[in-house]
Amino acid sequence: MATAIAEEMESLLTKRFAPTRLEIINDSAHHAGHAGDDGSGESHFTVIIEAEEFADMTRLARQRAVVSALGDIVGKRVHAVAIKANAPA
């Protein structure tokens, strides 16, 4: 079941990048009791995204673009987001 934040992340990334692949994985349960776990069940995520726009971007530029698209989610509303951003093969 998708969480509210996962759904918001999906919406923001879909609108911004029109990805050919998008997975948002809630990793919060793996971090229960660790730093950044606020007990909400929405503290840690992995984003796997493929989009044509990433073709001519460096790995760092891709990461920055995804973080920018997510607005105040990363670092404010969510403790950690692992990002795997690539261009389609």
N, CA, C and O atoms as a GROMACS GRO file, in nm:
protein
  356
    1MET      N    1   0.084  -0.119   0.000
    1MET     CA    2   0.000   0.000   0.000
    1MET      C    3   0.088   0.124   0.000
    1MET      O    4   0.179   0.137   0.082
    2ALA      N    5   0.062   0.214  -0.091
    2ALA     CA    6   0.141   0.336  -0.100
    2ALA      C    7   0.105   0.431   0.013
    2ALA      O    8  -0.011   0.442   0.053
    3THR      N    9   0.205   0.499   0.064
    3THR     CA   10   0.183   0.599   0.169
    3THR      C   11   0.154   0.733   0.106
    3THR      O   12   0.174   0.752  -0.014
    4ALA      N   13   0.107   0.827   0.185
    4ALA     CA   14   0.076   0.961   0.134
    4ALA      C   15   0.199   1.028   0.075
    4ALA      O   16   0.191   1.090  -0.031
    5ILE      N   17   0.311   1.016   0.142
    5ILE     CA   18   0.433   1.080   0.090
    5ILE      C   19   0.480   1.010  -0.036
    5ILE      O   20   0.523   1.076  -0.131
    6ALA      N   21   0.472   0.878  -0.041
    6ALA     CA   22   0.511   0.805  -0.162
    6ALA      C   23   0.424   0.847  -0.281
    6ALA      O   24   0.475   0.865  -0.392
    7GLU      N   25   0.297   0.862  -0.257
    7GLU     CA   26   0.206   0.906  -0.364
    7GLU      C   27   0.239   1.047  -0.409
    7GLU      O   28   0.236   1.077  -0.528
    8GLU      N   29   0.271   1.134  -0.316
    8GLU     CA   30   0.309   1.272  -0.351
    8GLU      C   31   0.439   1.273  -0.431
    8GLU      O   32   0.451   1.346  -0.530
    9MET      N   33   0.534   1.191  -0.389
    9MET     CA   34   0.662   1.182  -0.462
    9MET      C   35   0.638   1.133  -0.604
    9MET      O   36   0.695   1.186  -0.700
   10GLU      N   37   0.554   1.031  -0.618
   10GLU     CA   38   0.523   0.978  -0.751
   10GLU      C   39   0.461   1.085  -0.840
   10GLU      O   40   0.498   1.098  -0.956
   11SER      N   41   0.368   1.159  -0.786
   11SER     CA   42   0.301   1.264  -0.862
   11SER      C   43   0.401   1.372  -0.906
   11SER      O   44   0.402   1.412  -1.023
   12LEU      N   45   0.483   1.419  -0.814
   12LEU     CA   46   0.579   1.524  -0.846
   12LEU      C   47   0.679   1.479  -0.952
   12LEU      O   48   0.710   1.553  -1.045
   13LEU      N   49   0.730   1.357  -0.938
   13LEU     CA   50   0.831   1.307  -1.032
   13LEU      C   51   0.770   1.276  -1.169
   13LEU      O   52   0.835   1.296  -1.271
   14THR      N   53   0.647   1.228  -1.170
   14THR     CA   54   0.580   1.200  -1.297
   14THR      C   55   0.556   1.330  -1.374
   14THR      O   56   0.580   1.337  -1.494
   15LYS      N   57   0.508   1.432  -1.304
   15LYS     CA   58   0.483   1.561  -1.369
   15LYS      C   59   0.612   1.624  -1.420
   15LYS      O   60   0.613   1.682  -1.528
   16ARG      N   61   0.719   1.614  -1.344
   16ARG     CA   62   0.844   1.681  -1.379
   16ARG      C   63   0.922   1.608  -1.488
   16ARG      O   64   0.980   1.674  -1.576
   17PHE      N   65   0.926   1.474  -1.485
   17PHE     CA   66   1.014   1.401  -1.575
   17PHE      C   67   0.946   1.311  -1.677
   17PHE      O   68   1.011   1.266  -1.771
   18ALA      N   69   0.817   1.283  -1.664
   18ALA     CA   70   0.749   1.186  -1.750
   18ALA      C   71   0.835   1.060  -1.764
   18ALA      O   72   0.874   1.024  -1.875
   19PRO      N   73   0.866   0.995  -1.653
   19PRO     CA   74   0.960   0.883  -1.655
   19PRO      C   75   0.910   0.761  -1.731
   19PRO      O   76   0.790   0.735  -1.738
   20THR      N   77   1.005   0.687  -1.788
   20THR     CA   78   0.973   0.560  -1.852
   20THR      C   79   0.968   0.449  -1.747
   20THR      O   80   0.911   0.343  -1.772
   21ARG      N   81   1.027   0.473  -1.631
   21ARG     CA   82   1.021   0.381  -1.517
   21ARG      C   83   1.026   0.464  -1.390
   21ARG      O   84   1.105   0.558  -1.380
   22LEU      N   85   0.943   0.429  -1.295
   22LEU     CA   86   0.943   0.498  -1.166
   22LEU      C   87   0.899   0.400  -1.058
   22LEU      O   88   0.789   0.344  -1.063
   23GLU      N   89   0.986   0.380  -0.961
   23GLU     CA   90   0.954   0.299  -0.844
   23GLU      C   91   0.987   0.381  -0.720
   23GLU      O   92   1.095   0.441  -0.710
   24ILE      N   93   0.896   0.383  -0.629
   24ILE     CA   94   0.920   0.449  -0.501
   24ILE      C   95   0.900   0.343  -0.394
   24ILE      O   96   0.790   0.290  -0.375
   25ILE      N   97   1.007   0.313  -0.324
   25ILE     CA   98   1.009   0.205  -0.227
   25ILE      C   99   1.022   0.265  -0.087
   25ILE      O  100   1.114   0.342  -0.060
   26ASN      N  101   0.930   0.229   0.000
   26ASN     CA  102   0.934   0.276   0.137
   26ASN      C  103   1.025   0.183   0.216
   26ASN      O  104   0.990   0.067   0.241
   27ASP      N  105   1.140   0.233   0.255
   27ASP     CA  106   1.239   0.156   0.331
   27ASP      C  107   1.231   0.182   0.481
   27ASP      O  108   1.318   0.137   0.555
   28SER      N  109   1.131   0.252   0.526
   28SER     CA  110   1.124   0.297   0.664
   28SER      C  111   1.131   0.183   0.766
   28SER      O  112   1.194   0.197   0.870
   29ALA      N  113   1.068   0.072   0.735
   29ALA     CA  114   1.067  -0.040   0.830
   29ALA      C  115   1.208  -0.093   0.857
   29ALA      O  116   1.235  -0.145   0.965
   30HIS      N  117   1.296  -0.079   0.760
   30HIS     CA  118   1.434  -0.125   0.776
   30HIS      C  119   1.516  -0.033   0.868
   30HIS      O  120   1.626  -0.068   0.911
   31HIS      N  121   1.462   0.085   0.896
   31HIS     CA  122   1.533   0.184   0.976
   31HIS      C  123   1.466   0.212   1.109
   31HIS      O  124   1.501   0.309   1.178
   32ALA      N  125   1.371   0.130   1.146
   32ALA     CA  126   1.300   0.149   1.273
   32ALA      C  127   1.399   0.154   1.389
   32ALA      O  128   1.484   0.066   1.404
   33GLY      N  129   1.388   0.257   1.469
   33GLY     CA  130   1.475   0.273   1.585
   33GLY      C  131   1.609   0.337   1.553
   33GLY      O  132   1.688   0.362   1.644
   34HIS      N  133   1.636   0.364   1.427
   34HIS     CA  134   1.763   0.426   1.388
   34HIS      C  135   1.746   0.577   1.378
   34HIS      O  136   1.636   0.630   1.391
   35ALA      N  137   1.856   0.645   1.355
   35ALA     CA  138   1.853   0.790   1.338
   35ALA      C  139   1.758   0.828   1.226
   35ALA      O  140   1.757   0.765   1.120
   36GLY      N  141   1.678   0.928   1.249
   36GLY     CA  142   1.586   0.978   1.148
   36GLY      C  143   1.452   0.909   1.146
   36GLY      O  144   1.361   0.955   1.078
   37ASP      N  145   1.436   0.800   1.220
   37ASP     CA  146   1.307   0.732   1.226
   37ASP      C  147   1.217   0.810   1.320
   37ASP      O  148   1.241   0.816   1.441
   38ASP      N  149   1.113   0.871   1.264
   38ASP     CA  150   1.023   0.952   1.346
   38ASP      C  151   0.898   0.874   1.388
   38ASP      O  152   0.807   0.930   1.451
   39GLY      N  153   0.893   0.746   1.354
   39GLY     CA  154   0.779   0.663   1.390
   39GLY      C  155   0.661   0.674   1.296
   39GLY      O  156   0.559   0.607   1.316
   40SER      N  157   0.672   0.756   1.193
   40SER     CA  158   0.561   0.776   1.100
   40SER      C  159   0.548   0.664   0.998
   40SER      O  160   0.442   0.647   0.937
   41GLY      N  161   0.654   0.588   0.979
   41GLY     CA  162   0.654   0.488   0.874
   41GLY      C  163   0.682   0.548   0.737
   41GLY      O  164   0.668   0.480   0.635
   42GLU      N  165   0.721   0.675   0.736
   42GLU     CA  166   0.751   0.746   0.612
   42GLU      C  167   0.879   0.829   0.626
   42GLU      O  168   0.881   0.948   0.596
   43SER      N  169   0.985   0.765   0.673
   43SER     CA  170   1.108   0.838   0.699
   43SER      C  171   1.220   0.809   0.601
   43SER      O  172   1.311   0.891   0.585
   44HIS      N  173   1.217   0.695   0.534
   44HIS     CA  174   1.324   0.653   0.444
   44HIS      C  175   1.265   0.593   0.316
   44HIS      O  176   1.179   0.506   0.322
   45PHE      N  177   1.313   0.640   0.200
   45PHE     CA  178   1.262   0.591   0.072
   45PHE      C  179   1.377   0.568  -0.025
   45PHE      O  180   1.485   0.626  -0.012
   46THR      N  181   1.352   0.483  -0.123
   46THR     CA  182   1.439   0.468  -0.239
   46THR      C  183   1.356   0.505  -0.361
   46THR      O  184   1.243   0.459  -0.376
   47VAL      N  185   1.414   0.588  -0.449
   47VAL     CA  186   1.350   0.625  -0.574
   47VAL      C  187   1.434   0.568  -0.688
   47VAL      O  188   1.554   0.596  -0.698
   48ILE      N  189   1.370   0.489  -0.773
   48ILE     CA  190   1.434   0.439  -0.894
   48ILE      C  191   1.359   0.504  -1.010
   48ILE      O  192   1.239   0.482  -1.027
   49ILE      N  193   1.429   0.583  -1.088
   49ILE     CA  194   1.365   0.659  -1.194
   49ILE      C  195   1.449   0.656  -1.321
   49ILE      O  196   1.571   0.672  -1.317
   50GLU      N  197   1.382   0.636  -1.434
   50GLU     CA  198   1.446   0.646  -1.565
   50GLU      C  199   1.368   0.749  -1.646
   50GLU      O  200   1.245   0.744  -1.652
   51ALA      N  201   1.440   0.841  -1.707
   51ALA     CA  202   1.376   0.944  -1.788
   51ALA      C  203   1.472   0.988  -1.897
   51ALA      O  204   1.593   0.994  -1.877
   52GLU      N  205   1.416   1.019  -2.012
   52GLU     CA  206   1.496   1.065  -2.126
   52GLU      C  207   1.581   1.187  -2.090
   52GLU      O  208   1.693   1.202  -2.138
   53GLU      N  209   1.527   1.273  -2.007
   53GLU     CA  210   1.596   1.396  -1.969
   53GLU      C  211   1.733   1.370  -1.905
   53GLU      O  212   1.821   1.456  -1.910
   54PHE      N  213   1.751   1.254  -1.846
   54PHE     CA  214   1.876   1.222  -1.777
   54PHE      C  215   1.989   1.182  -1.873
   54PHE      O  216   2.103   1.168  -1.829
   55ALA      N  217   1.959   1.165  -2.000
   55ALA     CA  218   2.057   1.112  -2.097
   55ALA      C  219   2.188   1.190  -2.100
   55ALA      O  220   2.295   1.130  -2.106
   56ASP      N  221   2.182   1.320  -2.095
   56ASP     CA  222   2.302   1.402  -2.107
   56ASP      C  223   2.345   1.464  -1.974
   56ASP      O  224   2.418   1.563  -1.971
   57MET      N  225   2.298   1.406  -1.865
   57MET     CA  226   2.330   1.462  -1.733
   57MET      C  227   2.427   1.371  -1.658
   57MET      O  228   2.426   1.249  -1.676
   58THR      N  229   2.510   1.432  -1.576
   58THR     CA  230   2.597   1.354  -1.488
   58THR      C  231   2.513   1.292  -1.377
   58THR      O  232   2.398   1.332  -1.356
   59ARG      N  233   2.569   1.197  -1.306
   59ARG     CA  234   2.499   1.133  -1.194
   59ARG      C  235   2.459   1.238  -1.091
   59ARG      O  236   2.348   1.235  -1.038
   60LEU      N  237   2.550   1.330  -1.061
   60LEU     CA  238   2.522   1.434  -0.962
   60LEU      C  239   2.409   1.526  -1.010
   60LEU      O  240   2.322   1.563  -0.931
   61ALA      N  241   2.410   1.562  -1.137
   61ALA     CA  242   2.305   1.648  -1.191
   61ALA      C  243   2.169   1.578  -1.186
   61ALA      O  244   2.067   1.642  -1.160
   62ARG      N  245   2.168   1.449  -1.211
   62ARG     CA  246   2.043   1.373  -1.202
   62ARG      C  247   1.989   1.374  -1.060
   62ARG      O  248   1.870   1.396  -1.037
   63GLN      N  249   2.078   1.350  -0.964
   63GLN     CA  250   2.039   1.350  -0.823
   63GLN      C  251   1.982   1.486  -0.783
   63GLN      O  252   1.878   1.494  -0.718
   64ARG      N  253   2.051   1.590  -0.823
   64ARG     CA  254   2.005   1.726  -0.788
   64ARG      C  255   1.870   1.756  -0.851
   64ARG      O  256   1.785   1.820  -0.788
   65ALA      N  257   1.849   1.712  -0.975
   65ALA     CA  258   1.721   1.736  -1.043
   65ALA      C  259   1.607   1.666  -0.970
   65ALA      O  260   1.499   1.723  -0.953
   66VAL      N  261   1.630   1.544  -0.927
   66VAL     CA  262   1.526   1.469  -0.855
   66VAL      C  263   1.497   1.535  -0.720
   66VAL      O  264   1.381   1.553  -0.684
   67VAL      N  265   1.601   1.570  -0.646
   67VAL     CA  266   1.582   1.636  -0.516
   67VAL      C  267   1.506   1.767  -0.535
   67VAL      O  268   1.416   1.799  -0.457
   68SER      N  269   1.542   1.843  -0.637
   68SER     CA  270   1.473   1.969  -0.665
   68SER      C  271   1.325   1.945  -0.696
   68SER      O  272   1.239   2.019  -0.648
   69ALA      N  273   1.296   1.843  -0.774
   69ALA     CA  274   1.157   1.813  -0.810
   69ALA      C  275   1.075   1.772  -0.687
   69ALA      O  276   0.954   1.792  -0.684
   70LEU      N  277   1.141   1.714  -0.588
   70LEU     CA  278   1.070   1.670  -0.467
   70LEU      C  279   1.046   1.782  -0.366
   70LEU      O  280   0.980   1.760  -0.265
   71GLY      N  281   1.098   1.900  -0.393
   71GLY     CA  282   1.070   2.016  -0.309
   71GLY      C  283   1.112   1.997  -0.164
   71GLY      O  284   1.226   1.960  -0.136
   72ASP      N  285   1.018   2.022  -0.072
   72ASP     CA  286   1.052   2.018   0.070
   72ASP      C  287   1.046   1.877   0.131
   72ASP      O  288   1.063   1.861   0.252
   73ILE      N  289   1.024   1.777   0.049
   73ILE     CA  290   1.014   1.640   0.102
   73ILE      C  291   1.148   1.593   0.157
   73ILE      O  292   1.156   1.546   0.270
   74VAL      N  293   1.252   1.604   0.077
   74VAL     CA  294   1.384   1.551   0.115
   74VAL      C  295   1.447   1.640   0.222
   74VAL      O  296   1.464   1.760   0.202
   75GLY      N  297   1.481   1.579   0.334
   75GLY     CA  298   1.550   1.650   0.441
   75GLY      C  299   1.461   1.727   0.535
   75GLY      O  300   1.504   1.767   0.643
   76LYS      N  301   1.338   1.748   0.497
   76LYS     CA  302   1.246   1.820   0.586
   76LYS      C  303   1.133   1.728   0.632
   76LYS      O  304   1.108   1.715   0.752
   77ARG      N  305   1.066   1.665   0.537
   77ARG     CA  306   0.953   1.578   0.572
   77ARG      C  307   0.993   1.431   0.572
   77ARG      O  308   0.924   1.348   0.631
   78VAL      N  309   1.103   1.400   0.505
   78VAL     CA  310   1.155   1.263   0.499
   78VAL      C  311   1.303   1.270   0.536
   78VAL      O  312   1.375   1.358   0.489
   79HIS      N  313   1.347   1.179   0.620
   79HIS     CA  314   1.486   1.181   0.665
   79HIS      C  315   1.585   1.149   0.554
   79HIS      O  316   1.688   1.214   0.542
   80ALA      N  317   1.554   1.047   0.471
   80ALA     CA  318   1.651   1.005   0.370
   80ALA      C  319   1.581   0.950   0.246
   80ALA      O  320   1.481   0.879   0.255
   81VAL      N  321   1.636   0.986   0.130
   81VAL     CA  322   1.589   0.932   0.002
   81VAL      C  323   1.711   0.888  -0.077
   81VAL      O  324   1.797   0.969  -0.111
   82ALA      N  325   1.718   0.758  -0.106
   82ALA     CA  326   1.824   0.706  -0.194
   82ALA      C  327   1.770   0.718  -0.336
   82ALA      O  328   1.657   0.678  -0.364
   83ILE      N  329   1.852   0.774  -0.426
   83ILE     CA  330   1.808   0.800  -0.562
   83ILE      C  331   1.892   0.723  -0.662
   83ILE      O  332   2.015   0.732  -0.662
   84LYS      N  333   1.824   0.647  -0.747
   84LYS     CA  334   1.889   0.578  -0.858
   84LYS      C  335   1.824   0.633  -0.984
   84LYS      O  336   1.717   0.588  -1.024
   85ALA      N  337   1.890   0.730  -1.048
   85ALA     CA  338   1.834   0.798  -1.164
   85ALA      C  339   1.918   0.768  -1.287
   85ALA      O  340   2.039   0.789  -1.288
   86ASN      N  341   1.852   0.719  -1.391
   86ASN     CA  342   1.921   0.684  -1.514
   86ASN      C  343   1.838   0.720  -1.636
   86ASN      O  344   1.717   0.741  -1.626
   87ALA      N  345   1.903   0.727  -1.750
   87ALA     CA  346   1.834   0.739  -1.876
   87ALA      C  347   1.793   0.598  -1.920
   87ALA      O  348   1.860   0.501  -1.884
   88PRO      N  349   1.686   0.585  -1.998
   88PRO     CA  350   1.648   0.452  -2.048
   88PRO      C  351   1.764   0.391  -2.129
   88PRO      O  352   1.839   0.462  -2.195
   89ALA      N  353   1.775   0.260  -2.122
   89ALA     CA  354   1.884   0.190  -2.192
   89ALA      C  355   1.869   0.199  -2.343
   89ALA      O  356   1.952   0.146  -2.416
   0.00000   0.00000   0.00000
